[in-house]
Amino acid sequence: MNQAEVSKLMSQLRIAVRPNKRNLRNPDGPEGRLLKLRKTVTALVKHERIELYYNRADEARGYAELLISNAIRHGDRHKATMELADYWLLEKQLVHKLFKVLVPRYENYNVSYTRMFKAPREYPGMYYKKSVLELRGNPYPTLTQDNSQNRNLLHNVLLDEARKEFRREKLAVLAN
């Protein structure tokens, strides 16, 4: 068995899926909990960015990563991967999106396929951690701030001072 075949046997998830208790209770029991997770993974593949409670987002992220990594590793001709996609994606047209859109997008990624951000909470009110779960490379505007134009950041202050010193030296050379 060569190295390429061994890598197909091992899961290569790029996020840490911790086996911690998430307190996802459901009146319908474990089946209802899994149905909620399936709806969450389906919504993530469909909309590519969703806002939800942190615990559910954290667990659904692991299942979405697993689904995408198996789709990349085995392709749409693999029976077990197709059954996995059929189980997790409730809308069957999203299976085509998974293999035709997401797999080519993530083939050469060496980071995780999803990102999770903390969402702002409403004050006053009940405090439940909210988060935004998104697929990387989605067509929406980014949620992170662009700090490259912030003049108070250290690298910008250093660049400004270096620029001023360079100008002083040039003016001194011109004055002589």
Sequence and secondary structure as in RCSB ss.txt:
>XXXX:A:sequence
MNQAEVSKLMSQLRIAVRPNKRNLRNPDGPEGRLLKLRKTVTALVKHERIELYYNRADEARGYAELLISNAIRHG
DRHKATMELADYWLLEKQLVHKLFKVLVPRYENYNVSYTRMFKAPREYPGMYYKKSVLELRGNPYPTLTQDNSQN
RNLLHNVLLDEARKEFRREKLAVLAN
>XXXX:A:secstr
  HHHHHHHS   SS           TTTHHHHHHHHHHHHHHHHHHSEEEEEHHHHHHHHHHHHHHHHHHHHH 
TT HHHHHHHHHH SSTHHHHHIIIIIHHHHTT  S SEEEEE    SSS    EEEEEETT SS  SS  GGG 
TTSHHHHHHHHHHHHHHHHHHHHHH 
